[in-house]
Amino acid sequence: MAQAIVTLDERQDRIVTIVKGKYGLKNKSQAIGLIVDRFERALLEPELRPEYKEELLKIDKGKFKSFSSIDSLRKELANV
């Protein structure tokens, strides 16, 4: 487990304390860990969220047309 010395301003410290109290955590390290986990799920890996997976399945069930070459695709696009 990594350890770090973190400098927080008054507002940031207050937010960590609120998170600690709201979720009944034992210390601020657990609160910071929770904040990091939530940040990771929300921003760093959106393609793994269940909503994203459902959207991909909807797209996958759509109607598609196969092309044997780029030329056949270009001909199709020229007709549109």
mmCIF file of the N, C-alpha and C atoms, coordinates in Angstrom:
data_MODEL
# 
_entry.id   MODEL 
# 
loop_
_atom_site.group_PDB 
_atom_site.id 
_atom_site.type_symbol 
_atom_site.label_atom_id 
_atom_site.label_alt_id 
_atom_site.label_comp_id 
_atom_site.label_asym_id 
_atom_site.label_entity_id 
_atom_site.label_seq_id 
_atom_site.pdbx_PDB_ins_code 
_atom_site.Cartn_x 
_atom_site.Cartn_y 
_atom_site.Cartn_z 
_atom_site.occupancy 
_atom_site.B_iso_or_equiv 
_atom_site.pdbx_formal_charge 
_atom_site.auth_seq_id 
_atom_site.auth_comp_id 
_atom_site.auth_asym_id 
_atom_site.auth_atom_id 
_atom_site.pdbx_PDB_model_num 
ATOM 1   N N  . MET A 1 1  ? 0.844   -1.171 0.000   1.00 0.00 ? 1  MET A N  1 
ATOM 2   C CA . MET A 1 1  ? 0.000   0.000  0.000   1.00 0.00 ? 1  MET A CA 1 
ATOM 3   C C  . MET A 1 1  ? 0.891   1.236  0.000   1.00 0.00 ? 1  MET A C  1 
ATOM 4   N N  . ALA A 1 2  ? 0.588   2.165  -0.885  1.00 0.00 ? 2  ALA A N  1 
ATOM 5   C CA . ALA A 1 2  ? 1.364   3.395  -0.977  1.00 0.00 ? 2  ALA A CA 1 
ATOM 6   C C  . ALA A 1 2  ? 0.936   4.381  0.096   1.00 0.00 ? 2  ALA A C  1 
ATOM 7   N N  . GLN A 1 3  ? 1.869   5.181  0.548   1.00 0.00 ? 3  GLN A N  1 
ATOM 8   C CA . GLN A 1 3  ? 1.569   6.235  1.502   1.00 0.00 ? 3  GLN A CA 1 
ATOM 9   C C  . GLN A 1 3  ? 1.971   7.561  0.887   1.00 0.00 ? 3  GLN A C  1 
ATOM 10  N N  . ALA A 1 4  ? 1.208   8.602  1.208   1.00 0.00 ? 4  ALA A N  1 
ATOM 11  C CA . ALA A 1 4  ? 1.504   9.912  0.648   1.00 0.00 ? 4  ALA A CA 1 
ATOM 12  C C  . ALA A 1 4  ? 1.176   10.988 1.667   1.00 0.00 ? 4  ALA A C  1 
ATOM 13  N N  . ILE A 1 5  ? 1.949   12.028 1.634   1.00 0.00 ? 5  ILE A N  1 
ATOM 14  C CA . ILE A 1 5  ? 1.633   13.211 2.424   1.00 0.00 ? 5  ILE A CA 1 
ATOM 15  C C  . ILE A 1 5  ? 0.884   14.142 1.488   1.00 0.00 ? 5  ILE A C  1 
ATOM 16  N N  . VAL A 1 6  ? -0.327  14.501 1.883   1.00 0.00 ? 6  VAL A N  1 
ATOM 17  C CA . VAL A 1 6  ? -1.198  15.288 1.022   1.00 0.00 ? 6  VAL A CA 1 
ATOM 18  C C  . VAL A 1 6  ? -1.459  16.633 1.693   1.00 0.00 ? 6  VAL A C  1 
ATOM 19  N N  . THR A 1 7  ? -1.329  17.699 0.916   1.00 0.00 ? 7  THR A N  1 
ATOM 20  C CA . THR A 1 7  ? -1.627  19.030 1.412   1.00 0.00 ? 7  THR A CA 1 
ATOM 21  C C  . THR A 1 7  ? -2.970  19.460 0.834   1.00 0.00 ? 7  THR A C  1 
ATOM 22  N N  . LEU A 1 8  ? -3.920  19.735 1.716   1.00 0.00 ? 8  LEU A N  1 
ATOM 23  C CA . LEU A 1 8  ? -5.256  20.152 1.303   1.00 0.00 ? 8  LEU A CA 1 
ATOM 24  C C  . LEU A 1 8  ? -5.533  21.538 1.842   1.00 0.00 ? 8  LEU A C  1 
ATOM 25  N N  . ASP A 1 9  ? -6.236  22.324 1.041   1.00 0.00 ? 9  ASP A N  1 
ATOM 26  C CA . ASP A 1 9  ? -6.656  23.607 1.588   1.00 0.00 ? 9  ASP A CA 1 
ATOM 27  C C  . ASP A 1 9  ? -7.863  23.361 2.500   1.00 0.00 ? 9  ASP A C  1 
ATOM 28  N N  . GLU A 1 10 ? -8.349  24.410 3.133   1.00 0.00 ? 10 GLU A N  1 
ATOM 29  C CA . GLU A 1 10 ? -9.423  24.270 4.126   1.00 0.00 ? 10 GLU A CA 1 
ATOM 30  C C  . GLU A 1 10 ? -10.685 23.656 3.517   1.00 0.00 ? 10 GLU A C  1 
ATOM 31  N N  . ARG A 1 11 ? -11.046 24.101 2.337   1.00 0.00 ? 11 ARG A N  1 
ATOM 32  C CA . ARG A 1 11 ? -12.260 23.608 1.674   1.00 0.00 ? 11 ARG A CA 1 
ATOM 33  C C  . ARG A 1 11 ? -12.134 22.125 1.330   1.00 0.00 ? 11 ARG A C  1 
ATOM 34  N N  . GLN A 1 12 ? -10.986 21.733 0.765   1.00 0.00 ? 12 GLN A N  1 
ATOM 35  C CA . GLN A 1 12 ? -10.763 20.340 0.402   1.00 0.00 ? 12 GLN A CA 1 
ATOM 36  C C  . GLN A 1 12 ? -10.775 19.444 1.638   1.00 0.00 ? 12 GLN A C  1 
ATOM 37  N N  . ASP A 1 13 ? -10.155 19.902 2.726   1.00 0.00 ? 13 ASP A N  1 
ATOM 38  C CA . ASP A 1 13 ? -10.153 19.148 3.970   1.00 0.00 ? 13 ASP A CA 1 
ATOM 39  C C  . ASP A 1 13 ? -11.581 18.979 4.500   1.00 0.00 ? 13 ASP A C  1 
ATOM 40  N N  . ARG A 1 14 ? -12.389 20.033 4.386   1.00 0.00 ? 14 ARG A N  1 
ATOM 41  C CA . ARG A 1 14 ? -13.776 19.970 4.836   1.00 0.00 ? 14 ARG A CA 1 
ATOM 42  C C  . ARG A 1 14 ? -14.559 18.938 4.023   1.00 0.00 ? 14 ARG A C  1 
ATOM 43  N N  . ILE A 1 15 ? -14.319 18.899 2.723   1.00 0.00 ? 15 ILE A N  1 
ATOM 44  C CA . ILE A 1 15 ? -15.004 17.924 1.865   1.00 0.00 ? 15 ILE A CA 1 
ATOM 45  C C  . ILE A 1 15 ? -14.601 16.502 2.242   1.00 0.00 ? 15 ILE A C  1 
ATOM 46  N N  . VAL A 1 16 ? -13.325 16.260 2.474   1.00 0.00 ? 16 VAL A N  1 
ATOM 47  C CA . VAL A 1 16 ? -12.874 14.931 2.879   1.00 0.00 ? 16 VAL A CA 1 
ATOM 48  C C  . VAL A 1 16 ? -13.518 14.545 4.207   1.00 0.00 ? 16 VAL A C  1 
ATOM 49  N N  . THR A 1 17 ? -13.615 15.485 5.144   1.00 0.00 ? 17 THR A N  1 
ATOM 50  C CA . THR A 1 17 ? -14.256 15.226 6.435   1.00 0.00 ? 17 THR A CA 1 
ATOM 51  C C  . THR A 1 17 ? -15.739 14.905 6.261   1.00 0.00 ? 17 THR A C  1 
ATOM 52  N N  . ILE A 1 18 ? -16.414 15.612 5.365   1.00 0.00 ? 18 ILE A N  1 
ATOM 53  C CA . ILE A 1 18 ? -17.835 15.349 5.099   1.00 0.00 ? 18 ILE A CA 1 
ATOM 54  C C  . ILE A 1 18 ? -18.010 13.949 4.508   1.00 0.00 ? 18 ILE A C  1 
ATOM 55  N N  . VAL A 1 19 ? -17.171 13.581 3.542   1.00 0.00 ? 19 VAL A N  1 
ATOM 56  C CA . VAL A 1 19 ? -17.240 12.244 2.940   1.00 0.00 ? 19 VAL A CA 1 
ATOM 57  C C  . VAL A 1 19 ? -16.989 11.183 4.012   1.00 0.00 ? 19 VAL A C  1 
ATOM 58  N N  . LYS A 1 20 ? -16.018 11.420 4.876   1.00 0.00 ? 20 LYS A N  1 
ATOM 59  C CA . LYS A 1 20 ? -15.696 10.496 5.964   1.00 0.00 ? 20 LYS A CA 1 
ATOM 60  C C  . LYS A 1 20 ? -16.909 10.284 6.858   1.00 0.00 ? 20 LYS A C  1 
ATOM 61  N N  . GLY A 1 21 ? -17.578 11.368 7.237   1.00 0.00 ? 21 GLY A N  1 
ATOM 62  C CA . GLY A 1 21 ? -18.747 11.270 8.104   1.00 0.00 ? 21 GLY A CA 1 
ATOM 63  C C  . GLY A 1 21 ? -19.951 10.661 7.407   1.00 0.00 ? 21 GLY A C  1 
ATOM 64  N N  . LYS A 1 22 ? -20.181 11.058 6.155   1.00 0.00 ? 22 LYS A N  1 
ATOM 65  C CA . LYS A 1 22 ? -21.360 10.590 5.427   1.00 0.00 ? 22 LYS A CA 1 
ATOM 66  C C  . LYS A 1 22 ? -21.335 9.078  5.222   1.00 0.00 ? 22 LYS A C  1 
ATOM 67  N N  . TYR A 1 23 ? -20.169 8.521  4.949   1.00 0.00 ? 23 TYR A N  1 
ATOM 68  C CA . TYR A 1 23 ? -20.056 7.095  4.674   1.00 0.00 ? 23 TYR A CA 1 
ATOM 69  C C  . TYR A 1 23 ? -19.577 6.287  5.876   1.00 0.00 ? 23 TYR A C  1 
ATOM 70  N N  . GLY A 1 24 ? -19.445 6.931  7.039   1.00 0.00 ? 24 GLY A N  1 
ATOM 71  C CA . GLY A 1 24 ? -19.064 6.230  8.265   1.00 0.00 ? 24 GLY A CA 1 
ATOM 72  C C  . GLY A 1 24 ? -17.688 5.602  8.209   1.00 0.00 ? 24 GLY A C  1 
ATOM 73  N N  . LEU A 1 25 ? -16.753 6.295  7.609   1.00 0.00 ? 25 LEU A N  1 
ATOM 74  C CA . LEU A 1 25 ? -15.398 5.775  7.477   1.00 0.00 ? 25 LEU A CA 1 
ATOM 75  C C  . LEU A 1 25 ? -14.590 6.070  8.741   1.00 0.00 ? 25 LEU A C  1 
ATOM 76  N N  . LYS A 1 26 ? -13.549 5.272  8.965   1.00 0.00 ? 26 LYS A N  1 
ATOM 77  C CA . LYS A 1 26 ? -12.766 5.404  10.194  1.00 0.00 ? 26 LYS A CA 1 
ATOM 78  C C  . LYS A 1 26 ? -11.781 6.566  10.160  1.00 0.00 ? 26 LYS A C  1 
ATOM 79  N N  . ASN A 1 27 ? -11.272 6.872  8.964   1.00 0.00 ? 27 ASN A N  1 
ATOM 80  C CA . ASN A 1 27 ? -10.271 7.939  8.888   1.00 0.00 ? 27 ASN A CA 1 
ATOM 81  C C  . ASN A 1 27 ? -10.326 8.622  7.524   1.00 0.00 ? 27 ASN A C  1 
ATOM 82  N N  . LYS A 1 28 ? -9.560  9.684  7.407   1.00 0.00 ? 28 LYS A N  1 
ATOM 83  C CA . LYS A 1 28 ? -9.557  10.447 6.158   1.00 0.00 ? 28 LYS A CA 1 
ATOM 84  C C  . LYS A 1 28 ? -8.887  9.685  5.016   1.00 0.00 ? 28 LYS A C  1 
ATOM 85  N N  . SER A 1 29 ? -7.999  8.764  5.326   1.00 0.00 ? 29 SER A N  1 
ATOM 86  C CA . SER A 1 29 ? -7.381  7.951  4.279   1.00 0.00 ? 29 SER A CA 1 
ATOM 87  C C  . SER A 1 29 ? -8.435  7.126  3.554   1.00 0.00 ? 29 SER A C  1 
ATOM 88  N N  . GLN A 1 30 ? -9.361  6.562  4.301   1.00 0.00 ? 30 GLN A N  1 
ATOM 89  C CA . GLN A 1 30 ? -10.452 5.807  3.679   1.00 0.00 ? 30 GLN A CA 1 
ATOM 90  C C  . GLN A 1 30 ? -11.341 6.733  2.852   1.00 0.00 ? 30 GLN A C  1 
ATOM 91  N N  . ALA A 1 31 ? -11.558 7.950  3.343   1.00 0.00 ? 31 ALA A N  1 
ATOM 92  C CA . ALA A 1 31 ? -12.381 8.914  2.606   1.00 0.00 ? 31 ALA A CA 1 
ATOM 93  C C  . ALA A 1 31 ? -11.716 9.289  1.287   1.00 0.00 ? 31 ALA A C  1 
ATOM 94  N N  . ILE A 1 32 ? -10.423 9.531  1.323   1.00 0.00 ? 32 ILE A N  1 
ATOM 95  C CA . ILE A 1 32 ? -9.704  9.864  0.092   1.00 0.00 ? 32 ILE A CA 1 
ATOM 96  C C  . ILE A 1 32 ? -9.721  8.668  -0.860  1.00 0.00 ? 32 ILE A C  1 
ATOM 97  N N  . GLY A 1 33 ? -9.570  7.464  -0.326  1.00 0.00 ? 33 GLY A N  1 
ATOM 98  C CA . GLY A 1 33 ? -9.656  6.261  -1.152  1.00 0.00 ? 33 GLY A CA 1 
ATOM 99  C C  . GLY A 1 33 ? -11.010 6.140  -1.832  1.00 0.00 ? 33 GLY A C  1 
ATOM 100 N N  . LEU A 1 34 ? -12.089 6.434  -1.097  1.00 0.00 ? 34 LEU A N  1 
ATOM 101 C CA . LEU A 1 34 ? -13.438 6.389  -1.673  1.00 0.00 ? 34 LEU A CA 1 
ATOM 102 C C  . LEU A 1 34 ? -13.593 7.426  -2.778  1.00 0.00 ? 34 LEU A C  1 
ATOM 103 N N  . ILE A 1 35 ? -13.083 8.624  -2.539  1.00 0.00 ? 35 ILE A N  1 
ATOM 104 C CA . ILE A 1 35 ? -13.168 9.690  -3.543  1.00 0.00 ? 35 ILE A CA 1 
ATOM 105 C C  . ILE A 1 35 ? -12.413 9.276  -4.813  1.00 0.00 ? 35 ILE A C  1 
ATOM 106 N N  . VAL A 1 36 ? -11.248 8.696  -4.651  1.00 0.00 ? 36 VAL A N  1 
ATOM 107 C CA . VAL A 1 36 ? -10.453 8.260  -5.807  1.00 0.00 ? 36 VAL A CA 1 
ATOM 108 C C  . VAL A 1 36 ? -11.183 7.153  -6.562  1.00 0.00 ? 36 VAL A C  1 
ATOM 109 N N  . ASP A 1 37 ? -11.772 6.200  -5.837  1.00 0.00 ? 37 ASP A N  1 
ATOM 110 C CA . ASP A 1 37 ? -12.518 5.119  -6.496  1.00 0.00 ? 37 ASP A CA 1 
ATOM 111 C C  . ASP A 1 37 ? -13.690 5.664  -7.295  1.00 0.00 ? 37 ASP A C  1 
ATOM 112 N N  . ARG A 1 38 ? -14.424 6.604  -6.723  1.00 0.00 ? 38 ARG A N  1 
ATOM 113 C CA . ARG A 1 38 ? -15.570 7.198  -7.430  1.00 0.00 ? 38 ARG A CA 1 
ATOM 114 C C  . ARG A 1 38 ? -15.095 7.963  -8.664  1.00 0.00 ? 38 ARG A C  1 
ATOM 115 N N  . PHE A 1 39 ? -14.000 8.689  -8.533  1.00 0.00 ? 39 PHE A N  1 
ATOM 116 C CA . PHE A 1 39 ? -13.439 9.437  -9.654  1.00 0.00 ? 39 PHE A CA 1 
ATOM 117 C C  . PHE A 1 39 ? -13.047 8.479  -10.775 1.00 0.00 ? 39 PHE A C  1 
ATOM 118 N N  . GLU A 1 40 ? -12.423 7.373  -10.398 1.00 0.00 ? 40 GLU A N  1 
ATOM 119 C CA . GLU A 1 40 ? -12.000 6.391  -11.398 1.00 0.00 ? 40 GLU A CA 1 
ATOM 120 C C  . GLU A 1 40 ? -13.198 5.854  -12.158 1.00 0.00 ? 40 GLU A C  1 
ATOM 121 N N  . ARG A 1 41 ? -14.244 5.457  -11.450 1.00 0.00 ? 41 ARG A N  1 
ATOM 122 C CA . ARG A 1 41 ? -15.421 4.899  -12.114 1.00 0.00 ? 41 ARG A CA 1 
ATOM 123 C C  . ARG A 1 41 ? -16.124 5.922  -12.984 1.00 0.00 ? 41 ARG A C  1 
ATOM 124 N N  . ALA A 1 42 ? -16.148 7.168  -12.525 1.00 0.00 ? 42 ALA A N  1 
ATOM 125 C CA . ALA A 1 42 ? -16.888 8.202  -13.248 1.00 0.00 ? 42 ALA A CA 1 
ATOM 126 C C  . ALA A 1 42 ? -16.152 8.715  -14.479 1.00 0.00 ? 42 ALA A C  1 
ATOM 127 N N  . LEU A 1 43 ? -14.836 8.831  -14.401 1.00 0.00 ? 43 LEU A N  1 
ATOM 128 C CA . LEU A 1 43 ? -14.124 9.525  -15.465 1.00 0.00 ? 43 LEU A CA 1 
ATOM 129 C C  . LEU A 1 43 ? -13.104 8.692  -16.234 1.00 0.00 ? 43 LEU A C  1 
ATOM 130 N N  . LEU A 1 44 ? -12.461 7.770  -15.580 1.00 0.00 ? 44 LEU A N  1 
ATOM 131 C CA . LEU A 1 44 ? -11.348 7.107  -16.240 1.00 0.00 ? 44 LEU A CA 1 
ATOM 132 C C  . LEU A 1 44 ? -11.736 5.903  -17.078 1.00 0.00 ? 44 LEU A C  1 
ATOM 133 N N  . GLU A 1 45 ? -12.833 5.227  -16.747 1.00 0.00 ? 45 GLU A N  1 
ATOM 134 C CA . GLU A 1 45 ? -13.213 4.041  -17.492 1.00 0.00 ? 45 GLU A CA 1 
ATOM 135 C C  . GLU A 1 45 ? -14.692 4.051  -17.857 1.00 0.00 ? 45 GLU A C  1 
ATOM 136 N N  . PRO A 1 46 ? -15.145 5.080  -18.544 1.00 0.00 ? 46 PRO A N  1 
ATOM 137 C CA . PRO A 1 46 ? -16.579 5.117  -18.854 1.00 0.00 ? 46 PRO A CA 1 
ATOM 138 C C  . PRO A 1 46 ? -17.016 4.006  -19.789 1.00 0.00 ? 46 PRO A C  1 
ATOM 139 N N  . GLU A 1 47 ? -16.094 3.467  -20.592 1.00 0.00 ? 47 GLU A N  1 
ATOM 140 C CA . GLU A 1 47 ? -16.475 2.400  -21.512 1.00 0.00 ? 47 GLU A CA 1 
ATOM 141 C C  . GLU A 1 47 ? -16.823 1.106  -20.791 1.00 0.00 ? 47 GLU A C  1 
ATOM 142 N N  . LEU A 1 48 ? -16.512 0.995  -19.510 1.00 0.00 ? 48 LEU A N  1 
ATOM 143 C CA . LEU A 1 48 ? -16.831 -0.213 -18.761 1.00 0.00 ? 48 LEU A CA 1 
ATOM 144 C C  . LEU A 1 48 ? -18.117 -0.082 -17.946 1.00 0.00 ? 48 LEU A C  1 
ATOM 145 N N  . ARG A 1 49 ? -18.755 1.068  -17.983 1.00 0.00 ? 49 ARG A N  1 
ATOM 146 C CA . ARG A 1 49 ? -20.000 1.242  -17.243 1.00 0.00 ? 49 ARG A CA 1 
ATOM 147 C C  . ARG A 1 49 ? -21.110 0.399  -17.855 1.00 0.00 ? 49 ARG A C  1 
ATOM 148 N N  . PRO A 1 50 ? -22.052 -0.091 -17.047 1.00 0.00 ? 50 PRO A N  1 
ATOM 149 C CA . PRO A 1 50 ? -23.161 -0.904 -17.566 1.00 0.00 ? 50 PRO A CA 1 
ATOM 150 C C  . PRO A 1 50 ? -23.987 -0.180 -18.628 1.00 0.00 ? 50 PRO A C  1 
ATOM 151 N N  . GLU A 1 51 ? -24.191 1.126  -18.474 1.00 0.00 ? 51 GLU A N  1 
ATOM 152 C CA . GLU A 1 51 ? -24.966 1.876  -19.467 1.00 0.00 ? 51 GLU A CA 1 
ATOM 153 C C  . GLU A 1 51 ? -24.276 1.844  -20.824 1.00 0.00 ? 51 GLU A C  1 
ATOM 154 N N  . TYR A 1 52 ? -22.972 1.943  -20.822 1.00 0.00 ? 52 TYR A N  1 
ATOM 155 C CA . TYR A 1 52 ? -22.212 1.928  -22.062 1.00 0.00 ? 52 TYR A CA 1 
ATOM 156 C C  . TYR A 1 52 ? -22.319 0.562  -22.729 1.00 0.00 ? 52 TYR A C  1 
ATOM 157 N N  . LYS A 1 53 ? -22.251 -0.486 -21.917 1.00 0.00 ? 53 LYS A N  1 
ATOM 158 C CA . LYS A 1 53 ? -22.365 -1.841 -22.446 1.00 0.00 ? 53 LYS A CA 1 
ATOM 159 C C  . LYS A 1 53 ? -23.738 -2.047 -23.082 1.00 0.00 ? 53 LYS A C  1 
ATOM 160 N N  . GLU A 1 54 ? -24.797 -1.555 -22.435 1.00 0.00 ? 54 GLU A N  1 
ATOM 161 C CA . GLU A 1 54 ? -26.147 -1.667 -22.987 1.00 0.00 ? 54 GLU A CA 1 
ATOM 162 C C  . GLU A 1 54 ? -26.252 -0.931 -24.321 1.00 0.00 ? 54 GLU A C  1 
ATOM 163 N N  . GLU A 1 55 ? -25.652 0.242  -24.403 1.00 0.00 ? 55 GLU A N  1 
ATOM 164 C CA . GLU A 1 55 ? -25.673 1.020  -25.639 1.00 0.00 ? 55 GLU A CA 1 
ATOM 165 C C  . GLU A 1 55 ? -24.950 0.271  -26.758 1.00 0.00 ? 55 GLU A C  1 
ATOM 166 N N  . LEU A 1 56 ? -23.825 -0.345 -26.434 1.00 0.00 ? 56 LEU A N  1 
ATOM 167 C CA . LEU A 1 56 ? -23.100 -1.119 -27.439 1.00 0.00 ? 56 LEU A CA 1 
ATOM 168 C C  . LEU A 1 56 ? -23.921 -2.305 -27.934 1.00 0.00 ? 56 LEU A C  1 
ATOM 169 N N  . LEU A 1 57 ? -24.648 -2.948 -27.028 1.00 0.00 ? 57 LEU A N  1 
ATOM 170 C CA . LEU A 1 57 ? -25.489 -4.076 -27.439 1.00 0.00 ? 57 LEU A CA 1 
ATOM 171 C C  . LEU A 1 57 ? -26.614 -3.615 -28.360 1.00 0.00 ? 57 LEU A C  1 
ATOM 172 N N  . LYS A 1 58 ? -27.182 -2.438 -28.101 1.00 0.00 ? 58 LYS A N  1 
ATOM 173 C CA . LYS A 1 58 ? -28.219 -1.892 -28.985 1.00 0.00 ? 58 LYS A CA 1 
ATOM 174 C C  . LYS A 1 58 ? -27.648 -1.630 -30.374 1.00 0.00 ? 58 LYS A C  1 
ATOM 175 N N  . ILE A 1 59 ? -26.470 -1.057 -30.419 1.00 0.00 ? 59 ILE A N  1 
ATOM 176 C CA . ILE A 1 59 ? -25.824 -0.761 -31.702 1.00 0.00 ? 59 ILE A CA 1 
ATOM 177 C C  . ILE A 1 59 ? -25.520 -2.065 -32.436 1.00 0.00 ? 59 ILE A C  1 
ATOM 178 N N  . ASP A 1 60 ? -25.056 -3.058 -31.698 1.00 0.00 ? 60 ASP A N  1 
ATOM 179 C CA . ASP A 1 60 ? -24.689 -4.332 -32.300 1.00 0.00 ? 60 ASP A CA 1 
ATOM 180 C C  . ASP A 1 60 ? -25.883 -5.039 -32.935 1.00 0.00 ? 60 ASP A C  1 
ATOM 181 N N  . LYS A 1 61 ? -27.079 -4.815 -32.413 1.00 0.00 ? 61 LYS A N  1 
ATOM 182 C CA . LYS A 1 61 ? -28.283 -5.445 -32.953 1.00 0.00 ? 61 LYS A CA 1 
ATOM 183 C C  . LYS A 1 61 ? -28.839 -4.705 -34.160 1.00 0.00 ? 61 LYS A C  1 
ATOM 184 N N  . GLY A 1 62 ? -28.230 -3.591 -34.534 1.00 0.00 ? 62 GLY A N  1 
ATOM 185 C CA . GLY A 1 62 ? -28.717 -2.779 -35.651 1.00 0.00 ? 62 GLY A CA 1 
ATOM 186 C C  . GLY A 1 62 ? -28.539 -3.468 -36.994 1.00 0.00 ? 62 GLY A C  1 
ATOM 187 N N  . LYS A 1 63 ? -29.046 -2.823 -38.053 1.00 0.00 ? 63 LYS A N  1 
ATOM 188 C CA . LYS A 1 63 ? -28.928 -3.350 -39.415 1.00 0.00 ? 63 LYS A CA 1 
ATOM 189 C C  . LYS A 1 63 ? -27.639 -2.831 -40.039 1.00 0.00 ? 63 LYS A C  1 
ATOM 190 N N  . PHE A 1 64 ? -26.860 -3.746 -40.560 1.00 0.00 ? 64 PHE A N  1 
ATOM 191 C CA . PHE A 1 64 ? -25.582 -3.393 -41.151 1.00 0.00 ? 64 PHE A CA 1 
ATOM 192 C C  . PHE A 1 64 ? -25.452 -4.018 -42.527 1.00 0.00 ? 64 PHE A C  1 
ATOM 193 N N  . LYS A 1 65 ? -24.615 -3.427 -43.327 1.00 0.00 ? 65 LYS A N  1 
ATOM 194 C CA . LYS A 1 65 ? -24.361 -3.937 -44.663 1.00 0.00 ? 65 LYS A CA 1 
ATOM 195 C C  . LYS A 1 65 ? -22.860 -4.175 -44.805 1.00 0.00 ? 65 LYS A C  1 
ATOM 196 N N  . SER A 1 66 ? -22.486 -5.309 -45.340 1.00 0.00 ? 66 SER A N  1 
ATOM 197 C CA . SER A 1 66 ? -21.070 -5.646 -45.514 1.00 0.00 ? 66 SER A CA 1 
ATOM 198 C C  . SER A 1 66 ? -20.595 -5.218 -46.899 1.00 0.00 ? 66 SER A C  1 
ATOM 199 N N  . PHE A 1 67 ? -19.344 -4.839 -46.966 1.00 0.00 ? 67 PHE A N  1 
ATOM 200 C CA . PHE A 1 67 ? -18.715 -4.458 -48.221 1.00 0.00 ? 67 PHE A CA 1 
ATOM 201 C C  . PHE A 1 67 ? -17.454 -5.282 -48.401 1.00 0.00 ? 67 PHE A C  1 
ATOM 202 N N  . SER A 1 68 ? -17.257 -5.755 -49.622 1.00 0.00 ? 68 SER A N  1 
ATOM 203 C CA . SER A 1 68 ? -16.095 -6.602 -49.883 1.00 0.00 ? 68 SER A CA 1 
ATOM 204 C C  . SER A 1 68 ? -14.824 -5.786 -50.110 1.00 0.00 ? 68 SER A C  1 
ATOM 205 N N  . SER A 1 69 ? -14.999 -4.515 -50.451 1.00 0.00 ? 69 SER A N  1 
ATOM 206 C CA . SER A 1 69 ? -13.826 -3.677 -50.687 1.00 0.00 ? 69 SER A CA 1 
ATOM 207 C C  . SER A 1 69 ? -14.186 -2.214 -50.477 1.00 0.00 ? 69 SER A C  1 
ATOM 208 N N  . ILE A 1 70 ? -13.175 -1.395 -50.446 1.00 0.00 ? 70 ILE A N  1 
ATOM 209 C CA . ILE A 1 70 ? -13.372 0.046  -50.315 1.00 0.00 ? 70 ILE A CA 1 
ATOM 210 C C  . ILE A 1 70 ? -14.098 0.587  -51.540 1.00 0.00 ? 70 ILE A C  1 
ATOM 211 N N  . ASP A 1 71 ? -13.788 0.031  -52.697 1.00 0.00 ? 71 ASP A N  1 
ATOM 212 C CA . ASP A 1 71 ? -14.437 0.490  -53.929 1.00 0.00 ? 71 ASP A CA 1 
ATOM 213 C C  . ASP A 1 71 ? -15.944 0.264  -53.887 1.00 0.00 ? 71 ASP A C  1 
ATOM 214 N N  . SER A 1 72 ? -16.365 -0.894 -53.387 1.00 0.00 ? 72 SER A N  1 
ATOM 215 C CA . SER A 1 72 ? -17.810 -1.154 -53.309 1.00 0.00 ? 72 SER A CA 1 
ATOM 216 C C  . SER A 1 72 ? -18.468 -0.202 -52.303 1.00 0.00 ? 72 SER A C  1 
ATOM 217 N N  . LEU A 1 73 ? -17.782 0.131  -51.237 1.00 0.00 ? 73 LEU A N  1 
ATOM 218 C CA . LEU A 1 73 ? -18.303 1.116  -50.276 1.00 0.00 ? 73 LEU A CA 1 
ATOM 219 C C  . LEU A 1 73 ? -18.427 2.488  -50.934 1.00 0.00 ? 73 LEU A C  1 
ATOM 220 N N  . ARG A 1 74 ? -17.410 2.880  -51.681 1.00 0.00 ? 74 ARG A N  1 
ATOM 221 C CA . ARG A 1 74 ? -17.438 4.173  -52.375 1.00 0.00 ? 74 ARG A CA 1 
ATOM 222 C C  . ARG A 1 74 ? -18.593 4.243  -53.375 1.00 0.00 ? 74 ARG A C  1 
ATOM 223 N N  . LYS A 1 75 ? -18.834 3.136  -54.096 1.00 0.00 ? 75 LYS A N  1 
ATOM 224 C CA . LYS A 1 75 ? -19.947 3.103  -55.045 1.00 0.00 ? 75 LYS A CA 1 
ATOM 225 C C  . LYS A 1 75 ? -21.284 3.270  -54.318 1.00 0.00 ? 75 LYS A C  1 
ATOM 226 N N  . GLU A 1 76 ? -21.413 2.618  -53.176 1.00 0.00 ? 76 GLU A N  1 
ATOM 227 C CA . GLU A 1 76 ? -22.641 2.722  -52.381 1.00 0.00 ? 76 GLU A CA 1 
ATOM 228 C C  . GLU A 1 76 ? -22.839 4.157  -51.894 1.00 0.00 ? 76 GLU A C  1 
ATOM 229 N N  . LEU A 1 77 ? -21.774 4.775  -51.440 1.00 0.00 ? 77 LEU A N  1 
ATOM 230 C CA . LEU A 1 77 ? -21.854 6.150  -50.956 1.00 0.00 ? 77 LEU A CA 1 
ATOM 231 C C  . LEU A 1 77 ? -22.169 7.119  -52.094 1.00 0.00 ? 77 LEU A C  1 
ATOM 232 N N  . ALA A 1 78 ? -21.671 6.827  -53.278 1.00 0.00 ? 78 ALA A N  1 
ATOM 233 C CA . ALA A 1 78 ? -21.946 7.701  -54.432 1.00 0.00 ? 78 ALA A CA 1 
ATOM 234 C C  . ALA A 1 78 ? -23.417 7.625  -54.823 1.00 0.00 ? 78 ALA A C  1 
ATOM 235 N N  . ASN A 1 79 ? -24.082 6.496  -54.573 1.00 0.00 ? 79 ASN A N  1 
ATOM 236 C CA . ASN A 1 79 ? -25.491 6.324  -54.911 1.00 0.00 ? 79 ASN A CA 1 
ATOM 237 C C  . ASN A 1 79 ? -26.420 6.990  -53.887 1.00 0.00 ? 79 ASN A C  1 
ATOM 238 N N  . VAL A 1 80 ? -25.900 7.334  -52.749 1.00 0.00 ? 80 VAL A N  1 
ATOM 239 C CA . VAL A 1 80 ? -26.736 7.909  -51.688 1.00 0.00 ? 80 VAL A CA 1 
ATOM 240 C C  . VAL A 1 80 ? -26.949 9.345  -51.875 1.00 0.00 ? 80 VAL A C  1 
# 
